[in-house]
Amino acid sequence: MSIIRQIIIIVKNEWPLKLIAILLAMVLWGFVVTQQLVHTDETLPIEAVNAPSGLVATVIQPPKVNVKFEGRKQAMDKAKLTQTRLVADLSGRVLGEHSVILEIHSVPPGIRASVERQVVRVTLDAKSSIQRSVTVETIGKQAQGFRLEAPRVQPETVTIEGASSELRSVARAIALVDISGLTNTVQKEVAVELRDERNVLISGLRTQPAQVQVTVPIRSVATKTVPITPQLSDAPAGYKVASVQTSPSTVTITGEESAVKDVEYIRTVEISIADLRGRGTFTPTLVFPEGIESVGVGAATVMVTTQQAALPETSEEEPAETGEGPAVPGPGLSPDSEDATKPAESGAGSGGSGEDSTAGG
């Protein structure tokens, strides 16, 4: 009898009982798995509550504490452990520093929670408020061919509440808006950020309102590419400009169509070459007319070469001479040349003594 046939006979023999046993084993395994204890840790922030009127918690040390959770796997899988709250109750406390026992609230059903430390240090300071104007700041760049106009914010000021010692560090209230690639006006609710003199974000203070309505107008404008024209001062005495090379040679400008159409070129600030004898490289900024902006280019690289100017050429003709005297040879003639002593055929007369007089060549 083959092995396969033996296996078939064994399987068929009392198969209902065998099937029941398998099902019972699976149920038992599932029960054990779901009822086994599971442990996990979460680091949760500490909330200071019930501070006396006129006081506010400024320092909580440590600001977060590790919490150990234990429960059946089935309960742990369903629980939202981060909803658990660690509370420092400040009822009846006064100005200054206090040791406060932590309380654990909102632990999910069927789960036990414990903290690694029971006491935290909390500092209470006098509560105060100030007002600051809200400044809109944008990050990113709108799409090419579009212009960003002055943003508007509503309300224009916010009230900031918190500890007197922390309020003194608030320099600005900022509403930050990302306009990357935008082609139309953006209007949105933006959270107010508080910054100090070094532009570092300040946390732990409350603003009223917490968000402001910001409108950033973006509209289409005309674009045009025009050449860049370097403006040069006079070259040194005896020198002249031999060549000028500009990189880039053009710039794309944007603005109102009526303003853009009249622009034929963009000049640089004046480049001083008063002491340039030879070649020099300069990076002057560009000068844009009012209402005109550049698309990405604010300066150019200009290479200027000067060389000595040629001396003025002297005239080959000399004024005619009269009277007696030796003949003056003309250009290209030697004193011994026959033509050098040939009398002039016209001009202010010849001498009566028979000696020749010639006009100066």
C-alpha positions in Angstrom: 0.0 0.0 0.0 1.4 3.3 -1.0 2.0 6.1 1.5 -0.5 8.4 -0.2 -3.3 5.8 0.3 -2.4 5.4 3.9 -2.6 9.1 4.5 -6.1 9.2 2.8 -7.3 6.4 5.0 -6.1 8.2 8.2 -7.7 11.5 7.1 -11.1 9.8 6.3 -11.1 7.8 9.6 -13.3 9.7 12.0 -12.9 13.0 10.1 -15.8 14.9 11.9 -14.0 14.5 15.3 -10.7 15.6 13.8 -12.4 18.7 12.2 -13.9 19.7 15.5 -10.6 19.4 17.2 -8.9 21.7 14.7 -11.7 24.3 15.1 -11.4 24.2 18.9 -7.6 24.6 18.6 -8.0 27.7 16.4 -10.5 29.2 18.8 -8.3 28.6 21.8 -5.3 30.1 19.9 -7.3 33.2 19.0 -8.4 33.7 22.6 -4.9 33.4 24.0 -3.6 35.9 21.5 -6.3 38.5 22.1 -6.1 38.1 25.9 -2.3 38.3 26.2 -0.9 41.4 27.9 0.8 44.0 25.7 3.0 46.9 26.9 3.9 50.1 25.1 5.3 53.6 25.9 4.2 57.1 24.8 5.8 60.4 25.6 3.0 62.9 26.3 3.1 66.7 27.1 2.0 68.1 30.4 -0.9 70.4 30.7 -1.1 73.1 33.4 -4.7 73.7 34.4 -6.7 75.8 37.0 -4.1 78.5 37.3 -5.3 81.2 39.7 -6.7 84.4 38.2 -4.0 86.8 37.0 -1.4 84.0 36.9 -0.1 81.8 34.1 2.3 78.9 33.9 5.5 80.0 32.2 7.8 77.0 32.8 6.9 73.3 33.2 9.9 71.1 33.8 10.1 68.6 32.2 7.5 69.6 29.6 6.9 66.0 28.6 6.9 62.7 30.5 7.1 59.1 29.4 3.9 57.0 30.1 3.8 53.2 30.2 0.6 51.6 29.0 -0.5 47.9 29.7 -3.5 46.1 28.5 -4.9 43.2 26.5 -3.9 43.2 22.8 -7.5 43.6 21.7 -8.0 46.7 23.8 -4.6 48.1 22.9 -5.3 47.8 19.2 -8.4 49.8 19.5 -7.2 52.4 21.9 -6.0 55.9 21.0 -3.3 56.2 23.6 -2.3 59.8 22.6 -5.7 61.0 23.9 -4.4 60.4 27.4 -3.7 63.6 29.3 -1.1 64.4 31.9 -2.4 67.2 34.1 -0.6 69.5 36.6 -3.4 71.1 38.7 -2.4 74.6 39.9 -5.4 75.3 42.1 -4.6 77.5 45.1 -1.0 78.2 43.9 0.6 81.6 44.2 3.2 83.5 42.2 6.5 81.5 42.0 7.8 78.0 41.5 5.9 74.9 42.7 6.2 71.1 42.8 3.0 69.6 41.4 1.9 66.0 41.4 0.9 64.7 37.9 -2.6 63.4 37.3 -3.5 61.0 34.5 -6.8 61.6 32.7 -8.6 60.1 29.8 -7.0 56.6 29.9 -8.7 54.3 27.4 -11.0 51.6 29.0 -9.3 48.3 29.8 -5.8 49.8 29.9 -3.6 50.7 32.8 -1.2 53.7 32.6 1.7 54.8 34.8 4.2 57.7 34.6 7.9 57.4 35.1 7.9 60.4 37.4 5.1 61.7 39.6 6.2 65.3 40.3 7.0 68.2 37.9 8.2 71.8 38.6 5.8 74.6 37.5 6.6 78.3 37.6 3.7 80.8 37.8 4.1 84.4 36.6 1.8 87.4 36.4 -0.5 87.4 33.4 -0.6 90.4 31.1 -1.4 91.4 27.5 -0.1 93.6 24.8 -1.1 94.5 21.3 0.9 94.2 18.1 0.2 95.0 14.5 0.1 92.0 12.1 2.6 92.0 9.3 2.0 89.8 6.3 5.1 88.0 4.9 5.2 85.8 1.8 7.4 82.9 0.9 8.0 81.6 -2.6 7.5 83.4 -5.9 4.3 84.0 -7.8 4.2 82.6 -11.4 6.2 84.5 -14.1 4.1 87.2 -15.7 2.2 88.0 -12.5 2.8 90.7 -10.0 2.4 90.6 -6.2 0.6 93.7 -4.8 0.4 95.0 -1.2 -1.2 92.3 1.0 -4.1 93.2 3.3 -4.9 91.7 6.7 -8.0 91.7 8.9 -7.9 92.5 11.8 -4.7 94.6 11.6 -3.8 94.1 15.2 -4.0 91.2 17.7 -4.0 91.0 21.5 -1.2 88.8 22.9 -1.8 87.2 26.3 0.8 85.5 28.5 3.4 86.0 31.2 4.7 89.5 31.6 8.3 88.3 31.3 7.6 86.5 28.0 5.6 89.3 26.5 8.6 91.6 26.6 10.4 89.5 24.1 7.6 89.8 21.4 8.9 92.1 18.6 6.5 91.2 15.7 3.3 89.4 14.9 3.5 87.6 11.5 1.0 86.1 9.1 3.0 83.9 6.8 1.5 83.0 3.3 3.0 80.7 0.6 2.5 82.2 -2.9 4.7 79.8 -4.8 3.5 79.6 -8.5 0.2 81.4 -7.8 -1.5 83.1 -10.8 -4.4 84.7 -9.0 -5.3 86.5 -5.7 -5.1 84.3 -2.6 -7.4 84.8 0.4 -7.1 82.6 3.5 -7.1 82.2 7.2 -3.6 82.3 8.6 -2.3 81.5 12.1 -0.5 84.4 13.8 3.2 83.7 14.6 5.1 85.7 17.2 8.8 86.5 16.7 11.5 88.1 18.8 14.1 90.6 17.7 16.2 87.9 16.1 13.1 86.6 14.2 13.0 83.4 16.4 9.6 81.9 16.9 8.1 82.4 20.3 5.7 79.7 21.7 3.6 79.5 24.8 1.7 82.8 24.3 -1.9 83.1 23.1 -3.2 85.6 20.5 -6.7 87.0 20.2 -7.8 86.1 17.5 -5.5 83.1 16.9 -6.0 83.5 13.1 -6.4 86.5 10.8 -7.8 86.9 7.3 -5.1 87.6 4.7 -5.6 88.8 1.2 -2.7 88.8 -1.2 -3.5 90.4 -4.6 -1.8 88.8 -7.6 -2.5 90.0 -11.1 -1.3 89.5 -14.6 1.3 92.0 -16.0 3.1 92.5 -19.3 6.6 91.0 -19.9 9.3 92.0 -22.4 12.9 91.1 -23.0 15.2 94.0 -23.6 19.0 94.5 -24.0 21.2 95.6 -21.1 23.2 98.7 -21.9 26.3 99.5 -19.7 26.9 103.1 -18.8 30.6 104.0 -18.8 32.5 107.0 -17.6 35.2 108.6 -19.6 38.3 106.5 -20.3 41.7 107.7 -19.1 43.4 110.5 -21.1 45.0 109.0 -24.2 42.8 105.9 -24.1 39.6 104.8 -25.7 37.1 102.0 -25.2 38.1 99.1 -27.5 35.3 96.6 -26.5 32.4 96.0 -24.1 31.0 92.6 -23.3 27.9 92.1 -21.1 26.6 88.9 -19.5 23.7 88.4 -19.5 23.1 90.6 -22.5 19.4 90.9 -22.0 16.9 91.0 -19.1 13.2 90.2 -18.9 11.1 92.9 -17.3 7.5 93.0 -16.1 5.0 95.8 -15.3 2.0 97.6 -16.6 1.7 97.2 -20.4 1.7 101.0 -20.9 5.1 101.2 -19.0 6.7 98.1 -20.5 6.1 99.0 -24.1 8.1 102.2 -23.8 11.2 100.5 -22.4 13.8 99.8 -25.2 16.7 98.9 -22.9 17.8 98.7 -19.3 21.0 100.5 -18.3 23.4 99.8 -15.6 24.6 102.2 -12.9 27.6 104.2 -14.2 30.8 102.1 -14.4 33.9 104.2 -13.6 36.8 103.4 -16.1 38.7 106.6 -15.4 41.7 104.5 -14.2 41.2 101.5 -16.5 44.2 100.8 -18.8 43.6 97.4 -20.3 40.8 95.0 -19.3 38.5 95.1 -16.3 35.5 93.2 -15.1 32.6 94.9 -13.2 29.2 93.8 -11.7 27.0 96.9 -11.8 23.4 96.7 -10.7 20.6 97.5 -13.2 18.5 100.6 -13.1 14.8 99.9 -13.6 12.3 102.7 -14.4 9.5 103.2 -12.0 6.8 100.5 -12.2 9.2 98.1 -13.9 10.6 95.0 -12.3 13.1 92.3 -13.3 12.4 88.6 -13.7 15.3 87.2 -11.7 18.2 89.4 -12.9 19.3 92.4 -10.8 22.9 92.9 -11.9 25.2 92.1 -14.9 28.8 91.2 -15.5 30.5 93.8 -17.8 34.0 93.3 -19.2 35.5 96.5 -20.6 38.8 96.8 -22.6 40.5 100.1 -23.2 43.5 100.8 -25.4 45.7 103.7 -26.3 44.2 106.0 -28.8 46.2 106.7 -32.0 48.1 110.1 -32.1 46.6 112.6 -34.6 48.3 112.4 -38.1 50.4 115.4 -39.1 49.9 117.1 -42.5 52.4 116.3 -45.2 52.0 119.8 -46.7 54.1 122.7 -45.4 53.6 126.4 -46.1 55.5 127.8 -49.1 58.7 129.7 -48.5 59.8 132.7 -50.5 63.1 134.5 -50.9 66.5 133.3 -51.7 68.1 130.4 -50.0 68.8 126.7 -50.4 66.2 124.6 -51.9 64.0 122.4 -49.6 63.6 118.9 -50.8 60.0 117.6 -51.1 58.8 114.3 -49.5 60.7 111.3 -50.7 63.4 113.4 -52.5 67.0 113.6 -51.5 68.9 116.8 -51.5 71.0 115.5 -54.4 68.0 114.7 -56.5 67.7 116.7 -59.7 64.1 117.7 -58.9 65.1 119.0 -55.6 66.8 122.1 -57.2 64.3 122.5 -60.0 62.8 126.0 -60.0 59.1 126.4 -59.2 57.0 126.9 -62.3 54.6 129.2 -60.4 54.4 131.0 -57.2 56.0 134.0 -55.6 58.7 134.8 -58.0 62.1 133.6 -58.5 65.2 135.4 -57.5 66.8 137.7 -60.0 70.3 136.4 -59.3 69.7 133.2 -61.2 69.5 131.0 -58.0 66.4 128.8 -57.7 63.6 129.3 -55.1 61.1 126.5 -54.5 57.9 126.2 -52.6 58.1 124.0 -49.6 56.8 120.5 -50.2 
